[in-house]
Amino acid sequence: MYRSARFSVISLLALVTLTAPVWGNSRVNGAALPADAQAGSPINLKALYHDTYSTAYRSPFGAVPAGSHVVLKLRTAAHGASSVSLNVTHQDQNHNPTGTSQQALKLTKHTKKYDYWSTTLTPAQIGIDLYSFHVKKGSASAWYGGTASSEGGPGQASKKVPAAPFPLTVYDPNFKVPSWTKNMVIYQIFPDRFYNGDSSNDTKGMNPVYGGTQVAIRTDWGGQPSAYPQSVNEFFGGDLQGVIDKLPYLKSLGVNTLYLNPIFLAPSNHKYDTSDFLTIDPRFGTMDTFNKLVAALHTDGMHLILDGVFNHTGSDSVYFNRYGTFPDVGAYQSKTSNYYPWYQFLSWPGSYQAFDSVSGSLPQLQEIDPVKDFIFRRSDSVAQTWLSKGADGWRLDAAQSKSHQWWQQFRGSVKAAYPDSLMICECTADPIDQTPWLLGNEFDGGMNYRWRGYILDFFNGGAGFGGAGIPYTAHGFYKAELGMLEEYPPQAVSMNLLTSHDSPRILGELADNLQREKEIVAFQMTWPGAPSVYFGDEAGQTNSTSADQAYLARNTFPWDHQNTDLETYYRNLITLRTSHPALTDGSVSPLVLNDANHIVSYLRSDNSEKIAVILNNDLVQHKVTVTIPRLSGGAVLKDAISGRTYKSSGGKVSVTLKRETAAILLASGT
């Protein structure tokens, strides 16, 4: 017979005592254990198995809300264990261990070859639960945990405590994101380089006094950005009126959300060196121009995301005023300044903490009450003021440079006043893991540079993550992409970008291979998340030739030589994306993954439609046959890209794809 053991589970809230069965020396569920299960014979490591991607072993799939139940199972060889236990370490949002627990698994299924053990875990606190399995067989012992290079899925067995346990993301059960983000397609604009709609403001604005250069007004739209430092202090004339003028183009493209890089007063063209958070930069327009833009967007059912640079200010700002540009007394000028406590001086005035470097042009803001009041707490704070003027959300710069407590308080204040506003983080300090910021008490989502890295690793031979990636096989790529779906809460908004202002353009990354860009866009528009198009990518713009690597993607929109074929391709796939619910919130499952032929195919589906996506990333043509579950015999499918139709037979569909092309198959009536 078995005995009952009592053990403790430590959580952040309380010490909870649980009762769970463990096996005695001679019986399982009342039956005698076989002799080999009691003896000290070695454990069959090859038989041990757990797969985080399979609901047969972990259910439900992916991240879970705190307080919910997760069924975890482990397979062993038949009669291959006398006991199995689950060891859990809970980590908070700073990756600090805050408690451990252990619970026994029950033997729930026995076959001739395998035994299956099961337990139910109920995570109590938001954070990351790291778990592994401890298997005993008499005096023998083994462990089963994750793999160091794994994004999820099966793990590995060992005779030692695993260095890489399986992670389980636990998020706030009250986590909600704005409903309008469900069908969101983002278009990012670097304002100075999009379109000049009002040439009268070209010479307005501040004159940068740092960097050793004078302002250059560029009249050669389409010219290449200069080398640093002139690259920062030259202006091509793009402005908010230019965005308004091109709204018909953007609407025809099908995008429904604009994300603008910073538009507030600042000396540089990138505006991440803010001088005044409450003033529109005169080079971009006026408050009246902003109001007209907001009104036009909302009339067309579109949304506006602003760039919030709240980690630091510019040194040439109202608040720091290093160069005496502004009438107010700044922190650099006097210790009696109201702004002096906002900054951390190492030795006043010349030595201070800055985002870019010690005593640099971007002095860091401290996390103190006056700063919090000014940035987000008060109704007239920066964050709340612009939302009250019609902005729909914030993309928040350098989020990793502020504490989790800062962002939790930011969310609490802003969401209390504007619950339908969006909060997107930029967590570039560690693009591998945005999870701690996406647990429901800070951000609604993040700029998904990790997603971009995997794209380049598969479609561009390991060029992801600044060239430090590895060439992915079809299985490796699909597993990596699925890993993010597993780690992030399902409602979190993944801003799936191919280019940003801080990266090279996607076409440049691909050595100007337009065909491969089209193939990648087919993936972008059919994979879960919010597709993000960087201005000009859809028109065939490639990298600039600037010697300043930060300005590879900060070139102008090619209005006089747009690639209209590529624009039509983007337009058609964006329309497909926004008109088929299966592509916005349907399930995803693999169809064919062929490593040798570089084929990735998957199914997006909901209760009303099935959409099969097939990508041939090889350099030669391939015939691909996929089996679509529960597809009626003789069903006709149409490729949304080529327009060709295919007839199924027994649920199977065969498609011949040229090199570096994609097919998106929709059954008739879907």
C-alpha positions in Angstrom: 0.0 0.0 0.0 1.1 3.6 -0.4 1.6 6.1 2.4 0.6 9.8 2.4 3.4 12.4 2.6 3.0 16.1 3.6 5.2 18.7 2.3 5.3 22.5 1.9 4.8 24.8 -1.1 6.4 28.2 -0.5 4.6 31.1 -2.3 4.9 34.9 -2.1 1.6 35.0 -0.1 1.6 32.1 2.2 3.1 28.8 3.2 0.7 26.2 1.9 0.7 22.6 3.0 -0.3 20.0 0.5 -1.0 16.3 0.7 0.1 14.1 -2.2 0.6 10.4 -2.7 4.1 8.9 -3.0 4.8 5.3 -3.6 5.9 3.0 -0.9 8.5 0.2 -1.3 6.3 -2.5 -2.7 3.0 -1.3 -4.2 1.6 1.1 -6.8 -2.2 1.9 -6.6 -2.5 -1.2 -4.4 -0.7 -3.5 -6.8 2.8 -4.9 -6.2 5.6 -3.2 -8.0 7.6 -5.4 -10.4 11.0 -6.3 -9.0 12.9 -4.2 -11.5 11.0 -1.1 -10.4 12.1 -1.7 -6.8 15.7 -2.6 -7.6 18.6 -0.2 -8.1 18.8 -1.0 -11.9 19.6 2.0 -14.0 16.7 4.2 -15.2 16.0 4.2 -18.9 16.9 7.8 -19.7 15.8 7.4 -23.4 12.3 6.6 -22.3 11.9 9.8 -20.3 9.9 12.4 -22.1 8.0 15.7 -21.6 7.0 18.1 -24.4 5.9 21.6 -23.5 4.4 22.1 -27.0 2.1 19.0 -26.7 -1.1 19.3 -24.7 -0.7 15.5 -24.0 2.2 16.5 -21.7 1.4 20.1 -20.7 -2.1 21.4 -20.7 -3.1 24.1 -21.5 -0.5 25.2 -24.0 1.6 28.3 -23.2 1.5 31.0 -20.5 -1.2 30.7 -17.9 -3.0 33.2 -15.5 -2.0 32.9 -11.9 -4.4 30.7 -10.0 -5.2 28.4 -12.9 -4.5 24.7 -13.2 -1.8 23.2 -15.4 -1.6 19.4 -16.0 2.0 18.2 -16.3 2.9 14.7 -17.4 6.1 12.7 -17.7 6.6 9.5 -19.6 8.9 6.8 -18.3 9.7 3.2 -19.4 7.1 0.7 -18.3 7.9 -0.2 -14.7 10.8 2.2 -15.1 10.2 4.3 -11.9 9.2 3.9 -8.4 8.4 7.6 -7.9 8.3 10.8 -9.9 8.3 14.3 -8.3 7.9 17.8 -9.8 10.4 20.4 -8.5 9.4 24.0 -9.0 11.3 27.3 -8.5 9.3 30.5 -8.8 11.0 33.6 -10.1 9.7 37.2 -9.9 9.9 39.8 -12.7 13.6 40.5 -11.8 14.4 36.8 -12.2 15.0 36.5 -8.5 14.0 33.1 -6.9 11.2 33.7 -4.4 10.2 30.2 -3.5 10.4 26.5 -4.2 8.0 23.6 -4.1 7.9 19.9 -4.7 4.9 17.7 -5.5 4.5 14.0 -6.4 3.2 12.7 -9.7 0.7 9.9 -9.8 1.0 6.9 -12.2 -2.1 7.5 -14.4 -1.5 5.2 -17.4 0.4 2.0 -18.0 1.2 0.5 -21.4 3.4 -2.4 -22.5 6.2 0.0 -23.3 5.7 3.1 -21.2 4.2 4.5 -18.0 2.7 8.0 -17.8 2.8 10.1 -14.6 0.7 13.2 -14.0 0.2 16.0 -11.5 -1.6 19.4 -11.5 0.3 22.5 -10.8 -1.5 25.7 -9.6 0.9 28.7 -9.9 -0.1 31.3 -7.3 2.0 34.3 -8.3 2.9 36.1 -11.6 6.4 35.5 -12.8 8.2 32.5 -14.2 7.9 29.0 -12.7 10.9 26.8 -13.6 10.2 23.1 -13.3 11.9 19.8 -13.8 11.1 16.2 -13.0 13.0 13.9 -10.5 12.7 10.2 -11.3 13.6 7.5 -8.8 13.8 3.8 -9.2 14.9 2.1 -6.0 18.3 3.7 -5.3 18.7 5.0 -8.8 17.9 8.6 -9.7 17.5 10.7 -12.8 16.2 14.2 -13.9 14.3 15.5 -16.8 14.4 19.2 -17.7 14.8 21.7 -20.6 17.7 22.2 -22.8 19.9 25.3 -22.8 19.4 26.0 -26.5 15.7 25.1 -26.5 12.8 27.5 -27.2 10.5 24.9 -25.7 9.2 21.5 -26.7 10.9 18.3 -25.6 13.7 18.4 -23.0 16.5 16.1 -22.0 17.3 13.5 -19.3 20.3 13.5 -17.1 21.7 12.1 -13.9 22.1 15.5 -12.5 19.8 18.4 -11.6 19.1 20.1 -14.9 20.8 23.5 -15.5 17.9 24.6 -17.7 14.5 23.7 -16.2 11.3 24.2 -18.3 9.9 27.7 -18.0 6.2 28.4 -17.4 5.0 32.0 -17.8 2.4 33.0 -15.2 0.6 36.3 -15.8 -1.9 38.5 -14.1 -5.4 37.0 -14.5 -6.7 40.5 -14.9 -4.5 41.2 -17.9 -6.4 42.9 -20.7 -5.3 44.8 -23.8 -7.3 47.2 -25.9 -9.9 45.4 -28.1 -8.8 47.5 -31.1 -5.4 45.8 -31.2 -6.8 42.4 -32.2 -6.9 43.3 -35.9 -4.0 45.8 -35.8 -1.6 46.3 -38.7 1.0 48.9 -37.7 2.8 51.4 -40.0 5.9 53.0 -38.4 7.0 56.5 -39.6 10.3 58.3 -39.0 8.7 61.8 -39.5 11.5 63.7 -41.0 11.9 61.1 -43.8 8.3 60.3 -44.8 6.9 63.3 -46.7 7.3 67.1 -46.7 3.8 68.5 -46.5 4.7 72.0 -45.3 7.9 73.5 -46.6 7.3 76.7 -44.5 8.5 74.9 -41.3 11.7 73.4 -42.9 13.9 76.0 -41.3 12.2 76.2 -37.9 13.3 74.4 -34.8 16.3 74.2 -32.6 20.0 74.5 -33.6 22.0 71.7 -32.0 25.0 73.0 -30.2 26.5 69.6 -29.5 28.1 67.2 -32.0 30.3 69.8 -33.6 28.1 70.4 -36.6 25.6 73.0 -37.8 22.1 72.2 -39.0 21.9 71.2 -42.6 18.6 71.7 -44.5 18.6 69.0 -47.2 16.7 69.9 -50.4 17.6 66.7 -52.2 14.8 64.4 -51.2 16.0 60.9 -51.8 19.6 61.8 -51.1 21.7 59.7 -48.7 22.0 60.5 -45.0 25.4 61.9 -44.1 28.0 60.3 -41.9 28.0 61.0 -38.1 27.7 63.5 -36.6 26.1 65.4 -39.4 23.6 62.6 -39.8 21.9 63.6 -36.6 21.7 67.3 -37.4 20.3 67.3 -41.0 16.7 67.6 -42.0 14.9 66.5 -45.2 11.6 68.2 -44.3 9.2 65.4 -43.5 6.5 66.6 -41.1 3.0 65.9 -39.6 1.3 67.7 -42.6 3.1 65.2 -44.8 1.5 62.3 -42.8 -1.9 64.0 -43.2 -1.4 64.4 -47.0 -0.5 60.7 -47.4 -3.3 59.3 -45.3 -5.2 58.3 -48.5 -2.1 56.2 -49.5 -1.9 54.6 -46.1 -5.6 53.9 -45.9 -5.4 52.2 -49.4 -2.4 50.2 -48.1 -4.7 48.7 -45.5 -2.8 49.7 -42.3 -4.9 50.8 -39.4 -2.4 52.1 -36.8 0.3 54.6 -37.2 3.4 54.6 -34.9 5.3 57.8 -35.1 8.9 58.1 -33.9 9.2 61.1 -31.4 7.5 64.3 -32.5 8.3 66.5 -29.5 10.7 69.5 -29.4 14.3 68.3 -29.7 17.4 69.4 -31.5 18.2 66.2 -33.5 16.2 64.7 -36.4 15.5 61.5 -34.5 14.0 63.5 -31.5 15.1 60.9 -28.8 16.9 63.8 -27.1 13.7 65.5 -25.9 13.9 69.2 -25.0 10.2 69.7 -24.1 7.8 66.8 -23.8 4.7 69.1 -24.1 5.6 70.9 -27.3 5.4 69.7 -30.9 8.7 70.2 -32.7 8.1 73.2 -35.0 9.9 71.4 -37.8 7.0 68.9 -37.7 4.2 71.4 -37.3 2.1 72.8 -34.5 -0.5 71.7 -32.0 -3.1 72.5 -34.6 -1.4 70.2 -37.1 -1.4 67.4 -34.5 -5.1 67.9 -33.8 -5.8 67.7 -37.6 -3.9 64.5 -37.8 -5.7 62.9 -34.9 -9.1 63.9 -36.3 -8.3 62.6 -39.7 -7.0 59.3 -38.4 -10.0 58.7 -36.1 -12.4 59.7 -38.9 -10.9 56.8 -41.0 -11.0 54.4 -38.0 -7.3 54.4 -37.5 -5.2 54.7 -34.3 -2.1 56.7 -33.3 0.8 55.5 -31.2 3.3 58.1 -30.0 6.9 57.4 -29.0 7.5 58.1 -25.3 11.1 58.7 -24.4 10.7 58.8 -20.6 13.9 57.2 -19.5 16.0 60.3 -20.2 15.8 63.9 -21.6 18.2 65.8 -23.8 21.0 67.7 -22.2 19.7 70.7 -24.3 16.3 70.7 -22.7 14.0 72.8 -20.5 14.8 70.4 -17.6 18.6 70.0 -17.8 19.5 73.2 -19.9 23.2 72.5 -20.2 23.6 75.2 -22.8 21.3 77.8 -21.4 18.9 77.6 -24.4 15.8 77.9 -22.3 14.8 80.7 -19.9 14.0 78.3 -17.0 16.9 77.4 -14.7 17.9 73.8 -15.4 19.5 71.1 -13.3 22.9 71.7 -15.0 22.8 75.4 -14.1 21.9 75.4 -10.4 21.4 73.0 -7.5 18.4 75.2 -6.6 16.6 74.3 -9.8 13.4 72.4 -9.4 14.8 69.9 -11.9 18.1 69.3 -10.1 16.7 66.2 -8.1 15.5 64.7 -11.4 19.1 63.7 -12.3 21.9 61.8 -10.7 25.0 63.9 -10.6 28.3 62.2 -9.9 30.0 65.5 -9.6 27.8 68.5 -10.3 27.5 69.9 -12.9 29.9 68.2 -15.4 29.6 64.6 -14.4 26.2 62.8 -14.4 24.5 59.5 -15.3 23.3 59.5 -18.9 21.7 56.9 -21.1 24.3 57.2 -23.9 27.4 57.6 -21.7 28.5 59.3 -18.5 27.9 63.1 -19.0 26.5 62.4 -22.5 23.7 64.2 -24.4 20.9 62.0 -22.8 20.9 62.6 -19.0 18.9 59.9 -17.2 15.8 60.7 -15.2 15.6 59.3 -11.7 12.7 57.3 -10.4 11.5 59.9 -7.8 8.0 61.2 -7.1 8.4 64.6 -8.9 9.5 62.8 -12.1 6.7 60.3 -11.8 4.2 63.0 -11.2 5.4 64.9 -14.3 5.7 61.9 -16.6 2.6 59.8 -15.8 0.9 60.2 -12.4 -1.0 63.5 -12.7 -3.9 64.2 -15.0 -1.7 66.8 -16.7 1.3 64.6 -16.9 3.1 64.0 -20.2 1.6 60.5 -20.8 -1.9 61.5 -19.9 -1.9 64.9 -21.6 -1.2 63.4 -25.1 -3.8 60.7 -24.6 -6.3 63.4 -23.7 -5.4 65.1 -27.0 -6.3 62.0 -29.0 -3.3 59.7 -29.0 -4.3 56.1 -28.6 -1.2 54.7 -27.0 2.5 54.8 -26.3 5.5 53.0 -27.6 7.9 53.4 -24.6 11.6 53.7 -25.3 14.4 51.9 -23.5 12.0 50.2 -21.1 14.7 48.0 -19.6 16.4 51.1 -18.3 13.6 51.7 -15.8 12.6 49.4 -13.0 9.6 47.1 -13.1 8.1 49.1 -10.3 8.3 52.3 -12.4 6.4 50.6 -15.2 3.8 49.0 -12.9 3.1 52.4 -11.5 3.0 53.9 -15.0 0.4 51.3 -16.1 -1.6 51.8 -13.0 -1.9 55.6 -13.4 -2.4 55.7 -17.2 -4.8 52.8 -17.5 -6.9 54.1 -14.6 -7.5 57.2 -16.7 -7.3 55.8 -20.2 -8.1 52.0 -20.0 -8.3 51.7 -23.8 -4.8 53.1 -24.4 -2.0 50.8 -25.6 1.4 50.4 -24.0 4.2 48.9 -26.1 7.7 48.4 -24.8 11.1 48.5 -26.4 13.2 46.0 -24.4 16.3 46.0 -26.6 18.7 45.3 -23.8 17.7 41.6 -24.1 15.6 40.9 -27.1 15.7 37.2 -26.3 13.3 37.6 -23.3 10.7 40.3 -23.1 8.6 38.0 -20.8 9.1 39.8 -17.5 7.6 43.0 -19.0 4.6 41.2 -20.5 3.0 39.6 -17.4 -0.1 41.9 -17.4 1.0 44.4 -14.8 3.3 46.5 -17.0 3.0 46.5 -20.8 0.4 45.3 -23.3 3.1 44.1 -25.7 6.5 44.7 -27.1 8.6 45.4 -30.2 9.4 41.9 -31.3 13.1 42.1 -32.3 13.4 38.4 -31.3 10.8 37.5 -34.0 12.9 39.5 -36.5 16.0 37.6 -35.5 14.5 34.3 -36.1 13.2 35.5 -39.5 16.8 36.3 -40.6 18.2 33.1 -39.1 15.9 31.0 -41.4 15.3 33.2 -44.4 18.8 34.7 -44.5 21.1 32.0 -43.4 21.7 32.9 -39.7 21.9 36.6 -40.1 19.7 37.3 -37.1 20.6 39.0 -33.9 23.3 41.2 -35.4 24.8 38.3 -37.3 25.2 36.3 -34.2 22.4 33.9 -35.0 22.5 30.4 -36.4 21.1 29.1 -39.7 17.7 27.5 -38.8 16.3 24.4 -40.3 12.6 24.4 -41.1 11.9 22.5 -37.8 14.2 24.8 -35.9 12.6 27.9 -37.2 9.0 26.7 -36.5 10.0 25.6 -33.1 11.6 29.0 -32.3 8.6 31.0 -33.5 6.3 28.7 -31.5 8.5 29.2 -28.5 7.5 32.9 -28.3 3.8 31.9 -28.5 4.4 29.6 -25.6 6.3 32.2 -23.5 4.2 35.3 -23.9 0.6 35.6 -22.6 -1.8 35.0 -25.5 -3.3 38.5 -25.2 0.1 40.2 -25.3 0.6 42.3 -28.4 3.7 41.1 -30.4 4.7 43.9 -32.7 6.2 41.7 -35.4 8.6 44.0 -37.3 10.9 43.4 -40.2 12.6 46.8 -40.0 12.6 49.6 -37.5 14.5 52.9 -37.1 17.1 51.0 -35.1 17.7 48.2 -37.6 18.8 47.9 -41.2 15.9 47.6 -43.7 14.7 44.1 -44.4 15.5 44.4 -48.2 19.0 45.5 -47.3 19.4 42.5 -45.0 18.3 40.3 -48.0 20.9 41.8 -50.4 18.0 43.5 -52.3 16.3 40.1 -53.0 12.7 41.3 -53.5 11.3 37.8 -54.0 12.5 36.7 -50.6 11.1 39.9 -49.0 7.7 38.8 -50.5 8.1 35.3 -49.1 8.9 36.8 -45.6 5.9 39.2 -45.8 3.6 36.2 -46.5 4.8 34.8 -43.2 4.5 38.1 -41.4 0.9 38.6 -42.5 -0.2 35.0 -41.6 1.6 34.4 -38.3 0.1 35.4 -34.9 0.9 38.9 -33.7 0.5 42.4 -35.0 2.4 42.9 -38.3 4.4 46.1 -38.4 5.5 47.8 -41.7 8.3 50.3 -41.6 7.7 53.2 -44.0 9.1 52.6 -47.4 9.7 48.9 -47.0 6.5 48.2 -49.0 7.7 50.5 -51.7 11.0 48.7 -52.2 13.3 51.0 -50.2 16.6 49.4 -49.3 19.4 50.5 -46.9 20.9 53.9 -47.2 24.6 54.1 -48.0 25.3 56.3 -44.9 28.5 55.5 -43.0 26.4 56.0 -39.9 25.0 52.5 -39.3 22.2 54.0 -37.2 20.9 55.7 -40.3 20.7 52.7 -42.7 16.9 52.7 -42.4 16.5 56.4 -41.8 16.4 57.3 -45.5 13.5 59.0 -47.3 10.4 57.4 -48.7 10.9 56.9 -52.5 7.9 58.8 -53.7 9.3 59.3 -57.1 10.2 55.7 -57.8 8.0 53.4 -55.7 7.9 49.7 -56.5 4.2 49.5 -57.2 4.3 45.7 -57.7 5.6 45.3 -54.2 3.1 47.8 -52.8 0.3 45.8 -54.4 1.7 42.7 -52.9 1.7 44.3 -49.4 -1.7 45.7 -50.0 -3.3 42.4 -50.9 -1.7 40.5 -48.0 -2.7 43.2 -45.5 -6.3 43.0 -46.8 -6.2 39.3 -46.5 -4.9 39.6 -42.9 -7.5 42.0 -41.7 -10.5 40.3 -43.5 -9.9 36.7 -42.1 -10.3 36.2 -38.4 -8.4 32.9 -38.6 -5.3 35.0 -39.3 -5.8 37.4 -36.5 -6.8 35.1 -33.6 -7.1 31.6 -35.0 -5.0 28.6 -33.9 -1.7 27.6 -35.6 -0.5 24.1 -36.2 2.3 22.6 -38.4 1.6 20.8 -41.6 4.9 20.0 -43.4 8.3 20.9 -42.1 11.0 19.7 -44.5 14.6 20.5 -43.4 16.2 19.3 -46.6 14.0 21.3 -48.9 13.6 24.3 -46.5 9.8 24.0 -46.5 7.7 25.4 -43.7 3.9 25.1 -43.8 1.3 25.6 -41.2 -2.5 25.9 -40.7 -4.3 28.9 -39.3 -7.9 28.0 -38.4 -10.9 28.8 -36.3 -14.4 27.4 -36.2 -15.3 28.8 -39.6 -12.2 28.7 -41.8 -8.9 27.0 -42.6 -6.0 28.7 -44.2 -2.9 26.7 -45.2 0.4 28.6 -45.6 3.3 27.1 -47.5 6.8 28.7 -47.7 9.5 27.4 -50.1 12.7 29.0 -48.8 14.9 26.8 -51.0 16.8 28.0 -54.1 15.0 25.4 -56.3 11.3 24.6 -57.1 9.5 22.0 -55.0 6.2 20.2 -55.0 4.7 20.2 -51.5 1.8 18.1 -50.4 0.0 19.1 -47.2 -2.9 17.3 -45.4 -5.5 19.7 -44.0 -7.5 18.1 -41.2 -11.2 17.8 -41.6 -11.2 19.2 -45.2 -14.1 17.9 -47.2 -13.2 15.6 -50.1 -12.9 17.5 -53.4 -12.7 20.9 -51.8 -11.3 23.6 -54.0 -8.7 25.9 -52.5 -7.5 29.2 -54.0 -4.0 30.6 -53.5 -4.4 34.2 -52.3 -1.0 35.1 -53.8 -1.0 33.6 -57.3 -4.8 33.2 -57.8 -4.4 29.5 -58.8 -6.9 26.9 -57.6 -6.2 23.5 -56.3 -8.6 20.5 -55.7 -8.1 18.4 -52.6 -8.3 14.6 -52.5 -8.8 13.0 -49.1 -7.8 16.2 -47.4 -4.5 16.3 -49.3 -3.5 19.3 -51.5 -0.4 19.4 -53.7 1.2 22.7 -54.7 4.3 23.4 -56.8 6.2 26.4 -55.6 9.1 28.2 -57.3 12.1 29.1 -55.3 11.6 31.6 -52.5 7.9 31.9 -52.9 4.8 31.3 -50.8 1.2 30.0 -51.2 -1.7 30.9 -48.9 -4.5 28.5 -49.6 -8.1 29.3 -48.7 -10.9 26.8 -49.0 -13.9 27.9 -51.1 -16.2 30.2 -49.1 -13.5 31.2 -46.6 
